[in-house]
């Protein structure tokens, strides 16, 4: 299916819950002693009060092929690396190539570029310096600035809407009845749904964003009624049914078949208050990101499934600051794998 083709291109990865911290020599000697005594990495991390991922990285980078760890060698290597990193703070051709690629081809922001590089130990200047480079490029006639996102309010006619048809939707469940665990993003599996309409109110795509991870699913809609949308949503979300616990939409009549969606996916379906787009803030933000690739007034008959795949993959692979510069795809798929493992 379309979505599995997208997922093949998103690598599973280990998530970092806390920022990376540099270990002291004293901590490294404690690691050395505890490791030789047979303690496992999680136990050592707890005793040193550092993140488990920090410990795993330390042992992986500084252990011999036989798995032996030496504190003095590890600290010397760390200091050498710091010196090399300091020397690389100068804007280099490699940095410029990386920045141009991520801006032009992936539409990453300067902060995402700098954050990703820091998280993955890639030499890079600060995001402020990247902005300076972009505006210097603009002054010299370059076009990198065109890839920066500009926040602007999006006004659009509702897909399938007419003069106040809001009351047509029957059996709506208000967002007021949504559990606090959803409002607080305490779990993975709660989604927001919306549509983006094409030029002349003809054609649309449906966008579905998972609240905790920002993982997004996108699909073109072939028809113009609520049943067409409902079938598309079920088809799109069925592979992740175990992580579809709730869906929240606005009051557009395209969601009139909400009970069909809820029944097929065995999920709760909630409706936000009228004219309260902030109650689905992630979805609104996601749609703005999609507009980077599909500008307003685009004729959707010219948008094919391959373009939708590419957009989906780029958004799910893009590092996010609020995810500690992990990608939505990384975090969601780790959650999905864990859910499947527990069920099997």
C-alpha positions as a printed Julia matrix, in Angstrom:
344×3 Matrix{Float64}:
   0.0     0.0     0.0
   0.96    3.65   -0.32
   1.65    4.11    3.36
   3.89    1.03    3.67
   5.96    2.28    0.74
   6.46    5.49    2.68
   7.35    3.64    5.89
  10.05    1.61    4.15
  11.98    4.85    3.73
  11.8     5.88    7.4
  14.49    4.21    9.47
  13.73    2.85   12.91
  15.88    4.69   15.42
  16.53    4.99   19.12
  14.78    7.94   20.73
  16.53   10.36   23.04
  14.32   11.48   25.9
  16.85   13.92   27.33
  19.53   16.07   25.77
  22.99   14.57   25.44
  25.29   15.45   28.35
  29.1    15.29   28.39
  30.54   12.83   30.86
  33.27   13.84   33.3
  36.46   11.86   33.91
  35.13   10.83   37.34
  31.95    9.47   35.76
  33.98    7.54   33.2
  36.04    5.86   35.92
  32.8     4.85   37.66
  31.5     3.45   34.37
  34.76    1.53   33.97
  34.51   -0.01   37.45
  30.81   -0.87   37.25
  31.16   -2.27   33.73
  34.03   -4.53   34.8
  31.92   -5.65   37.78
  29.25   -6.89   35.37
  26.65   -4.15   35.74
  24.38   -3.52   32.75
  24.13   -0.13   31.04
  20.67    0.79   32.47
  21.89    0.07   36.0
  25.07    2.12   35.48
  23.01    4.98   34.04
  20.75    4.97   37.11
  23.71    5.0    39.49
  25.33    7.93   37.65
  21.98    9.7    37.16
  22.51   10.05   33.41
  20.3     9.14   30.47
  20.47    5.5    29.37
  21.11    6.57   25.79
  24.16    8.53   26.97
  25.54    5.37   28.56
  24.84    3.21   25.52
  26.57    5.75   23.25
  29.56    5.97   25.59
  30.06    2.2    25.7
  29.48    1.78   21.97
  31.95    4.5    20.98
  34.69    3.72   23.47
  34.74   -0.06   23.88
  37.12   -2.42   22.12
  35.97   -5.18   19.78
  35.96   -7.5    22.79
  33.65   -5.14   24.67
  36.29   -3.81   27.07
  35.89   -0.2    28.24
  38.79    1.96   29.42
  37.98    5.23   31.19
  41.27    7.02   30.46
  41.2     6.2    26.74
  37.54    7.17   26.52
  38.2    10.57   28.11
  41.21   11.27   25.88
  39.18   10.42   22.78
  36.38   12.66   24.0
  38.76   15.6    24.44
  40.25   15.03   20.99
  36.76   15.01   19.53
  35.92   18.3    21.27
  39.04   19.87   19.77
  38.13   18.66   16.3
  34.58   19.9    16.75
  35.82   23.35   17.82
  38.0    23.52   14.72
  34.99   22.65   12.61
  32.85   25.48   13.96
  34.03   27.56   11.02
  31.56   27.46    8.15
  32.92   24.77    5.83
  32.0    23.65    2.28
  30.61   20.42    3.74
  28.31   22.39    6.04
  27.16   24.56    3.14
  26.32   21.48    1.05
  24.4    19.94    3.95
  22.47   23.17    4.62
  21.6    23.68    0.95
  20.41   20.08    0.64
  18.21   20.12    3.75
  16.74   23.54    2.96
  16.11   23.0    -0.74
  15.2    19.32   -0.85
  13.83   18.53    2.61
  12.52   21.98    3.66
  14.12   21.75    7.1
  14.36   24.94    9.14
  17.77   26.29   10.3
  16.89   25.22   13.85
  16.06   21.69   12.68
  19.35   21.49   10.77
  21.42   22.65   13.74
  19.48   20.52   16.22
  19.73   17.37   14.1
  23.47   17.83   13.64
  24.02   18.36   17.36
  22.0    15.25   18.17
  23.98   13.16   15.69
  27.46   14.62   16.31
  27.68   16.2    12.86
  29.85   19.36   12.8
  27.57   22.35   12.22
  27.34   26.05   13.01
  24.48   27.48   15.09
  21.02   28.07   13.64
  21.65   31.83   13.93
  24.71   31.45   11.7
  22.65   29.41    9.22
  20.14   32.27    9.03
  23.01   34.67    8.36
  24.19   32.42    5.54
  20.7    32.31    4.04
  20.28   36.08    4.04
  23.79   36.56    2.71
  22.82   34.19   -0.11
  19.69   36.29   -0.72
  21.73   39.5    -0.91
  23.87   37.85   -3.56
  20.8    36.9    -5.61
  20.34   33.36   -4.26
  17.01   31.72   -3.53
  17.59   29.78   -0.3
  15.36   32.21    1.61
  12.37   30.98   -0.41
  12.54   27.68    1.46
  12.04   29.32    4.87
   8.6    28.83    6.33
   6.57   31.97    6.82
   3.7    31.7     9.3
   0.55   33.02    7.68
  -3.08   32.41    8.46
  -4.79   30.15    5.98
  -8.31   30.96    4.95
 -10.1    28.31    2.96
 -13.53   27.23    1.94
 -14.62   24.0     3.57
 -14.58   20.9     1.4
 -18.19   20.01    0.74
 -19.46   22.99    2.7
 -22.31   25.28    1.92
 -24.39   27.73    3.9
 -24.18   26.62    7.55
 -24.62   22.88    7.17
 -23.08   22.22   10.56
 -26.26   20.75   12.03
 -26.35   18.08    9.32
 -23.8    16.02   11.25
 -25.68   13.73   13.6
 -24.55   12.08   16.82
 -21.5    14.26   17.26
 -19.45   13.79   20.45
 -18.01   17.08   21.67
 -14.33   17.57   22.39
 -15.49   18.5    25.9
 -16.0    14.78   26.52
 -12.49   13.89   25.41
 -10.4    12.33   28.24
  -7.61   14.38   29.78
  -5.02   11.82   28.68
  -5.75   12.88   25.09
  -5.65   16.59   25.88
  -2.3    16.13   27.65
  -0.77   13.94   24.91
   0.01   11.23   27.44
  -0.17    8.37   24.95
   0.38    7.54   21.29
  -2.78    6.85   19.3
  -4.83   10.05   19.36
  -5.21   11.76   15.98
  -6.44   15.02   14.45
  -7.99   15.02   10.98
  -8.63   17.7     8.38
  -8.83   18.32    4.63
  -7.02   20.67    2.26
  -9.02   21.83   -0.74
  -7.75   22.34   -4.27
  -8.2    25.22   -6.68
 -11.83   26.18   -7.27
 -12.93   23.95   -4.37
 -12.29   20.97   -6.65
 -10.52   17.95   -5.25
  -9.01   17.57   -1.81
  -6.53   15.67    0.29
  -7.12   14.35    3.79
  -4.45   14.89    6.45
  -4.32   12.92    9.71
  -1.75   13.81   12.39
  -0.96   11.83   15.56
  -0.95   14.24   18.51
   1.95   12.89   20.59
   4.43   12.17   17.78
   3.31   14.52   14.94
   3.35   11.49   12.6
   1.2    12.31    9.58
  -0.82   10.31    7.05
  -1.91   11.98    3.8
  -4.11   10.77    0.94
  -5.84   12.16   -2.13
  -9.64   11.97   -2.12
 -11.2    10.61   -5.26
 -14.77   11.57   -4.44
 -16.51   14.58   -2.99
 -18.78   13.18   -0.31
 -18.46   12.09    3.3
 -18.51    8.38    2.46
 -15.59    8.74    0.06
 -13.6    10.44    2.8
 -14.6     7.85    5.41
 -13.44    4.96    3.22
 -10.16    6.73    2.48
  -9.53    7.33    6.19
 -10.22    3.72    7.13
  -7.98    2.46    4.33
  -5.19    4.83    5.38
  -5.33    4.1     9.12
  -6.15    0.38    9.11
  -2.47   -0.73    9.09
  -2.03    1.14   12.39
  -5.35    0.16   13.93
  -3.71   -0.77   17.25
  -2.53    2.83   17.55
  -5.78    4.49   16.54
  -7.54    5.23   19.82
  -9.3     8.48   18.99
  -9.79   10.97   16.15
 -10.73   14.65   16.48
 -12.09   16.73   13.6
 -13.7    20.1    13.02
 -17.37   20.44   12.04
 -17.02   20.21    8.27
 -19.74   18.12    6.64
 -17.08   15.91    5.05
 -16.92   14.19    8.47
 -20.62   13.3     8.53
 -19.73    9.57    8.33
 -17.75    9.72   11.56
 -19.62    6.76   13.04
 -18.53    4.57   10.12
 -14.88    5.57   10.71
 -15.16    5.0    14.47
 -16.76    1.59   14.02
 -14.28    0.31   11.43
 -11.24    1.49   13.37
 -12.74    0.76   16.82
 -11.86    4.28   17.92
 -13.57    7.25   19.54
 -14.44   10.23   17.31
 -14.68   13.77   18.71
 -15.65   17.13   17.23
 -13.94   20.41   18.13
 -15.97   23.53   18.84
 -16.99   25.61   15.81
 -14.41   28.22   14.75
 -11.86   26.87   17.24
  -8.95   25.79   15.05
  -6.55   25.99   18.03
  -8.23   22.86   19.41
  -6.61   21.01   16.51
  -3.41   23.02   16.48
  -1.17   20.2    15.28
  -3.37   19.54   12.25
  -3.46   23.24   11.35
   0.34   23.41   11.62
   0.75   20.23    9.58
  -1.4    21.66    6.8
   0.84   24.73    6.66
   3.85   22.43    6.24
   2.08   20.62    3.41
   1.45   23.98    1.74
   5.21   24.22    1.26
   4.82   21.5    -1.33
   1.26   22.13   -2.51
   0.73   25.91   -2.6
  -2.69   27.53   -2.46
  -4.66   27.53   -5.7
  -2.98   24.3    -6.81
  -5.05   22.24   -9.24
  -5.26   18.92   -7.4
  -5.78   17.04  -10.65
  -2.06   17.66  -11.19
  -1.11   16.16   -7.81
  -0.39   12.43   -8.08
   0.09    9.68   -5.52
   3.89    9.74   -5.86
   3.93   13.39   -4.83
   1.76   12.53   -1.81
   4.2     9.73   -0.89
   7.16   12.1    -1.14
   5.48   14.75    1.01
   4.45   12.19    3.63
   7.97   10.79    3.81
   9.6    14.22    4.08
   7.32   15.4     6.88
   7.73   12.17    8.85
  11.52   12.23    8.4
  11.97   15.88    9.39
  13.5    16.4    12.89
  11.27   18.37   15.26
  12.47   20.57   18.1
   9.61   19.49   20.4
  10.67   15.86   19.82
  14.27   16.61   20.85
  15.15   16.67   17.14
  13.98   13.12   16.59
  11.65   12.65   13.64
   7.91   11.88   13.9
   8.44    8.69   11.91
  11.17    7.52   14.27
   9.1     7.97   17.4
   5.81    6.69   16.0
   7.34    3.57   14.48
   9.15    2.77   17.72
   5.76    3.0    19.46
   4.15    0.9    16.74
   6.86   -1.77   16.95
   6.5    -1.89   20.74
   2.73   -2.27   20.47
   3.05   -5.08   17.94
   5.68   -6.82   20.07
   3.44   -6.71   23.14
   0.5    -8.06   21.17
   2.46  -10.98   19.71
